[in-house]
Amino acid sequence: MPRKPKRTTVYSLGNELDVSVATISKALRGSPEISVELRKKVRDLAAKRNFKPRVVSRKVPNICVLIQQYPGHTLDFGLFLSTVMEGVAQYVQEEGLEMSIYADTIDKLNACDIVRELRRRSIDGAVILRSNDESTYFAQLDAEGFPHCALLSTTPAHRDNVITVNNDEVGYRATRHLIDKGHREIGVLVSPPAGVSGQARLSGYRRALAEAGIAFNEQLVAHEGSDKTGLQFGSDAVQTLTRANPRMTALFVMDHAVVVGLLHGASRIGLSIPRDLSVISCDDYPETAFLQPPVTVIDIPNRALGYEAARQVYRLIRGLAPLPIDTHIDLNGRLIERESTRTI
């Protein structure tokens, strides 16, 4: 009679790797006490032996909002971050989960054992904000199968774990709106610094100009640096650009704080919006309709995107495949026309 094949257990795995049962258990749980190399060895052997640890009742799952800080910028909870986190918090509350926040600079995130650091904080999955092409820590998250979703990132190597707005189309729609109103000398304020979304929106701006037969003019472009706040950048840039380009009749702005600063700067030099300068911005926050004048925007559904990212991460935590993005979310941005733009 043929012998039954030996059943794989934590004990047999420990014997094969010459480590203790406790070490095997911790490695399979992704404990930060175990090195990356040993965790990988244990997981690879467990997969080879078709071993799946028993799922036991444990703590409430914790979804973390991991915020990658821009170089040279302190952490700020502006309208974008707070709105996205409202969406994450709504989903977490509905599902009875825990939520936490972890923020650090890109160099520290890239240099650390990111999975160990997240596990040390009892985090089970992460919604990642402000990542970019230099975010090499994604490689470890992928290698160790740590549940995550990058929101509003266009990091090419991680498309399977990304929910992103079509920022090129956002830039195109904003610029097209101004062109349709008769504007041809159209400036643009590019932000945030070190962000991929601004460059993609600039690409959409250039596409709309080219389609309308309008030559791109570098003199009509201002880039936000890390030495100023968005408010200060907007105030300074509108004054600088209008002085250098007296024929400019419209501006495309990419950030709420920048447009608030722009309105301040315009008032200081006696510029009337929209009589002298039409302005369109991105994101529709409650404050936007109460600015003077109320600002035309391409609305980005940040709250809905935060909710969707948390939903996808929780599926990954439970070992389920991600679902298609909710079709009610407009990833191309939605035009809301108000009083800051006019036809010429």
C-alpha positions as CSV (number, residue, x, y, z in Angstrom):
1,M,0.0,0.0,0.0
2,P,1.5,3.4,-1.0
3,R,2.5,5.7,1.8
4,K,0.5,8.9,2.2
5,P,2.5,12.0,1.4
6,K,3.7,13.8,4.5
7,R,1.5,16.7,5.4
8,T,3.3,20.1,5.4
9,T,3.2,21.9,8.7
10,V,5.0,24.8,10.3
11,Y,7.2,22.1,11.9
12,S,8.2,20.5,8.7
13,L,8.9,23.9,7.1
14,G,11.0,24.8,10.2
15,N,13.0,21.6,9.8
16,E,13.7,22.2,6.2
17,L,15.0,25.7,6.8
18,D,16.6,24.9,10.1
19,V,14.6,27.6,12.0
20,S,12.1,27.5,14.8
21,V,8.4,27.2,14.5
22,A,7.9,30.6,15.9
23,T,10.2,32.1,13.2
24,I,8.1,30.3,10.5
25,S,4.9,31.6,12.0
26,K,6.2,35.2,12.2
27,A,7.6,35.1,8.7
28,L,4.3,33.9,7.2
29,R,2.5,36.7,9.1
30,G,5.0,39.3,7.6
31,S,6.3,40.1,11.1
32,P,8.9,43.0,11.1
33,E,11.0,40.9,13.5
34,I,12.0,38.6,10.6
35,S,14.4,39.8,7.8
36,V,13.2,40.4,4.3
37,E,15.4,37.6,3.0
38,L,14.1,35.0,5.5
39,R,10.5,36.1,5.0
40,K,10.9,35.4,1.3
41,K,12.5,32.0,1.8
42,V,9.7,30.9,4.1
43,R,7.0,32.2,1.7
44,D,8.7,30.6,-1.3
45,L,9.0,27.2,0.5
46,A,5.4,27.4,1.8
47,A,4.2,28.0,-1.8
48,K,6.3,25.2,-3.1
49,R,4.8,22.8,-0.6
50,N,1.3,24.2,-1.2
51,F,1.1,25.2,2.5
52,K,-1.5,27.8,3.6
53,P,-1.5,28.8,7.2
54,R,-4.8,28.7,9.1
55,V,-6.6,32.0,9.3
56,V,-7.4,32.7,12.9
57,S,-9.5,35.5,14.4
58,R,-7.4,38.5,15.1
59,K,-7.4,42.3,15.4
60,V,-9.4,44.6,13.2
61,P,-7.6,45.3,9.9
62,N,-5.8,48.6,9.7
63,I,-5.7,50.6,6.4
64,C,-3.0,53.2,6.4
65,V,-2.8,56.4,4.3
66,L,0.9,56.5,3.5
67,I,1.8,60.0,2.4
68,Q,5.0,60.5,0.5
69,Q,6.2,64.1,1.3
70,Y,7.7,66.3,-1.4
71,P,11.4,67.1,-1.0
72,G,11.8,70.4,0.9
73,H,8.2,70.6,1.9
74,T,6.8,70.0,5.4
75,L,3.7,67.8,5.7
76,D,0.5,69.7,5.2
77,F,-3.1,68.6,5.4
78,G,-4.4,70.8,2.7
79,L,-7.7,70.4,0.9
80,F,-6.5,67.6,-1.4
81,L,-5.1,65.4,1.4
82,S,-8.0,66.0,3.7
83,T,-10.6,65.3,1.0
84,V,-9.0,62.1,0.0
85,M,-8.7,61.0,3.6
86,E,-12.4,61.8,4.1
87,G,-13.1,59.2,1.4
88,V,-10.8,56.6,3.0
89,A,-12.4,57.3,6.4
90,Q,-15.9,56.9,5.1
91,Y,-15.1,53.4,3.7
92,V,-13.2,52.4,6.8
93,Q,-16.1,53.5,9.0
94,E,-18.7,51.6,6.8
95,E,-16.6,48.4,7.0
96,G,-15.7,48.7,10.7
97,L,-12.0,48.9,10.1
98,E,-9.1,50.9,11.6
99,M,-7.4,53.8,9.8
100,S,-3.9,55.3,10.4
101,I,-1.5,57.8,8.8
102,Y,2.2,57.3,8.1
103,A,4.1,60.1,6.4
104,D,7.8,60.4,5.5
105,T,10.1,61.7,2.8
106,I,10.8,59.7,-0.3
107,D,14.5,59.1,0.5
108,K,13.5,57.6,3.9
109,L,10.8,55.5,2.4
110,N,13.1,54.2,-0.3
111,A,15.9,53.5,2.2
112,C,13.9,51.6,4.9
113,D,12.5,48.1,5.0
114,I,9.0,49.5,4.2
115,V,7.1,46.3,4.8
116,R,8.7,45.8,8.2
117,E,8.0,49.4,9.1
118,L,4.3,49.0,8.1
119,R,4.0,45.7,10.0
120,R,5.6,47.3,13.0
121,R,2.8,49.8,13.1
122,S,0.2,46.9,12.8
123,I,-0.8,48.1,9.3
124,D,-2.4,45.6,7.0
125,G,-2.7,47.6,3.8
126,A,-1.9,51.1,2.5
127,V,-3.4,53.8,0.3
128,I,-0.3,55.6,-1.0
129,L,-0.4,59.3,-2.0
130,R,2.1,61.4,-3.9
131,S,4.2,58.6,-5.2
132,N,6.2,59.2,-8.4
133,D,8.8,57.6,-10.7
134,E,11.4,57.7,-8.0
135,S,9.3,55.7,-5.5
136,T,11.5,52.6,-5.5
137,Y,9.9,51.2,-2.3
138,F,7.0,49.9,-4.5
139,A,9.4,47.0,-5.6
140,Q,9.5,45.7,-2.0
141,L,5.7,46.1,-1.5
142,D,5.2,44.1,-4.8
143,A,7.8,41.5,-3.9
144,E,6.3,40.7,-0.5
145,G,2.7,41.0,-1.7
146,F,1.8,43.7,0.7
147,P,-1.7,45.1,-0.1
148,H,-1.5,48.6,-1.4
149,C,-3.0,51.0,-3.9
150,A,-1.3,54.2,-5.2
151,L,-3.8,57.0,-5.7
152,L,-3.3,59.8,-8.3
153,S,0.1,58.4,-9.3
154,T,1.3,57.7,-12.8
155,T,4.2,55.6,-11.8
156,P,4.5,53.4,-15.0
157,A,5.9,50.3,-13.3
158,H,2.9,49.9,-10.9
159,R,-0.2,50.3,-13.1
160,D,-1.8,47.2,-11.5
161,N,-2.0,49.0,-8.2
162,V,-2.9,52.5,-9.3
163,I,-6.1,54.5,-9.4
164,T,-5.3,57.7,-11.4
165,V,-7.1,60.6,-12.9
166,N,-6.4,61.1,-16.6
167,N,-4.4,64.3,-15.9
168,D,-3.5,64.8,-19.5
169,E,-7.2,65.0,-20.3
170,V,-7.8,67.3,-17.3
171,G,-5.2,69.8,-18.8
172,Y,-6.7,69.4,-22.2
173,R,-10.3,70.1,-21.1
174,A,-9.3,73.1,-19.0
175,T,-7.4,74.7,-21.9
176,R,-10.0,73.7,-24.5
177,H,-12.6,75.5,-22.4
178,L,-10.6,78.7,-22.6
179,I,-9.9,78.3,-26.3
180,D,-13.7,77.8,-27.0
181,K,-14.2,81.2,-25.3
182,G,-12.0,82.8,-27.8
183,H,-8.7,83.0,-25.8
184,R,-5.4,82.4,-27.6
185,E,-2.8,83.9,-25.2
186,I,-3.3,81.4,-22.4
187,G,-0.9,81.1,-19.5
188,V,-0.5,78.1,-17.2
189,L,0.7,77.8,-13.6
190,V,2.2,74.3,-13.2
191,S,2.0,72.6,-9.7
192,P,2.7,70.8,-7.5
193,P,6.5,70.8,-7.4
194,A,8.0,67.3,-8.0
195,G,4.5,66.0,-8.8
196,V,3.7,63.9,-11.9
197,S,0.2,65.3,-12.2
198,G,1.3,68.8,-13.1
199,Q,3.5,67.5,-15.9
200,A,0.7,65.4,-17.3
201,R,-1.7,68.4,-17.2
202,L,0.9,70.6,-18.9
203,S,1.0,67.9,-21.7
204,G,-2.8,68.2,-22.0
205,Y,-2.5,72.0,-22.2
206,R,0.0,71.7,-25.0
207,R,-2.1,69.2,-26.8
208,A,-5.1,71.6,-26.8
209,L,-3.0,74.5,-28.0
210,A,-1.6,72.4,-30.9
211,E,-5.0,71.1,-31.9
212,A,-6.2,74.7,-32.1
213,G,-3.2,75.8,-34.1
214,I,-1.8,77.9,-31.3
215,A,2.0,77.9,-30.8
216,F,3.3,76.9,-27.4
217,N,5.1,79.8,-25.7
218,E,7.4,79.0,-22.8
219,Q,7.1,82.6,-21.6
220,L,3.4,81.9,-20.6
221,V,4.4,79.0,-18.3
222,A,5.3,79.3,-14.6
223,H,6.4,76.4,-12.4
224,E,5.9,76.2,-8.7
225,G,9.1,75.6,-6.8
226,S,9.7,74.2,-3.3
227,D,10.7,77.6,-2.0
228,K,7.2,79.0,-1.8
229,T,3.7,77.9,-0.7
230,G,1.1,77.5,-3.3
231,L,-0.6,80.7,-2.1
232,Q,2.6,82.7,-2.5
233,F,3.4,81.1,-5.9
234,G,-0.1,82.0,-7.2
235,S,0.2,85.6,-6.1
236,D,3.7,86.2,-7.4
237,A,3.1,84.2,-10.7
238,V,0.1,86.1,-11.9
239,Q,1.8,89.4,-11.3
240,T,5.0,88.3,-13.1
241,L,3.2,86.7,-16.1
242,T,0.9,89.6,-16.7
243,R,3.7,92.1,-16.7
244,A,5.8,90.0,-19.0
245,N,2.8,89.0,-21.3
246,P,0.5,92.0,-21.5
247,R,-1.6,90.3,-24.2
248,M,-2.3,87.3,-22.0
249,T,-6.1,87.0,-21.5
250,A,-6.5,83.7,-19.6
251,L,-4.7,81.4,-17.1
252,F,-5.0,77.7,-16.4
253,V,-4.2,76.9,-12.8
254,M,-3.7,73.4,-11.4
255,D,-4.2,73.8,-7.6
256,H,-6.8,75.3,-5.3
257,A,-4.2,77.1,-3.1
258,V,-2.5,78.5,-6.2
259,V,-5.8,80.0,-7.5
260,V,-6.5,81.6,-4.1
261,G,-3.1,83.2,-4.2
262,L,-3.7,84.3,-7.8
263,L,-6.9,86.1,-6.9
264,H,-5.0,87.9,-4.2
265,G,-2.1,88.9,-6.5
266,A,-4.5,90.0,-9.2
267,S,-6.3,92.4,-6.8
268,R,-2.9,93.9,-5.8
269,I,-2.2,95.0,-9.3
270,G,-5.8,96.1,-10.2
271,L,-6.4,93.1,-12.4
272,S,-10.2,92.2,-12.7
273,I,-11.2,88.6,-13.1
274,P,-12.7,87.8,-15.6
275,R,-12.7,91.2,-17.3
276,D,-9.0,91.4,-17.7
277,L,-8.1,87.7,-17.2
278,S,-10.2,84.5,-17.4
279,V,-9.1,81.8,-14.9
280,I,-9.9,78.1,-14.7
281,S,-8.6,75.8,-11.9
282,C,-8.7,72.2,-10.8
283,D,-10.7,70.6,-7.9
284,D,-14.1,71.8,-6.7
285,Y,-13.9,72.3,-2.9
286,P,-16.8,73.9,-1.0
287,E,-14.8,77.1,-0.7
288,T,-14.3,77.4,-4.5
289,A,-17.9,78.6,-5.2
290,F,-17.5,81.3,-2.6
291,L,-14.3,82.9,-3.9
292,Q,-14.6,86.3,-5.5
293,P,-15.4,85.6,-8.3
294,P,-16.6,82.0,-8.0
295,V,-14.0,80.0,-9.9
296,T,-14.6,77.8,-13.0
297,V,-13.0,74.4,-12.4
298,I,-12.3,70.9,-13.8
299,D,-13.6,68.9,-10.8
300,I,-11.5,66.0,-9.6
301,P,-13.5,63.5,-7.5
302,N,-10.9,63.2,-4.7
303,R,-13.2,62.0,-2.0
304,A,-14.6,59.2,-4.3
305,L,-11.1,58.2,-5.3
306,G,-10.1,57.9,-1.6
307,Y,-13.1,55.7,-1.0
308,E,-12.3,53.6,-4.0
309,A,-8.7,53.1,-3.1
310,A,-9.6,51.9,0.4
311,R,-12.1,49.5,-1.1
312,Q,-9.5,48.0,-3.3
313,V,-6.9,47.7,-0.5
314,Y,-9.4,45.9,1.7
315,R,-10.1,43.4,-1.0
316,L,-6.3,42.7,-1.3
317,I,-6.0,42.3,2.5
318,R,-8.7,39.6,2.3
319,G,-6.9,37.9,-0.6
320,L,-9.5,38.9,-3.2
321,A,-8.9,40.3,-6.7
322,P,-9.4,44.0,-7.2
323,L,-12.7,45.0,-8.7
324,P,-13.1,47.3,-11.8
325,I,-13.1,51.0,-10.9
326,D,-16.6,52.4,-10.0
327,T,-17.9,53.6,-13.4
328,H,-19.6,56.6,-11.7
329,I,-16.2,58.1,-11.0
330,D,-15.2,60.5,-13.8
331,L,-11.4,60.0,-14.1
332,N,-11.2,62.6,-16.9
333,G,-12.5,65.5,-14.7
334,R,-15.8,67.4,-15.0
335,L,-16.2,71.0,-16.1
336,I,-18.1,73.3,-13.6
337,E,-18.4,76.7,-15.2
338,R,-18.7,79.7,-13.0
339,E,-17.9,83.5,-13.2
340,S,-14.1,83.5,-13.5
341,T,-14.1,82.8,-17.3
342,R,-15.7,84.8,-20.1
343,T,-16.0,84.9,-23.8
344,I,-13.9,87.4,-25.7
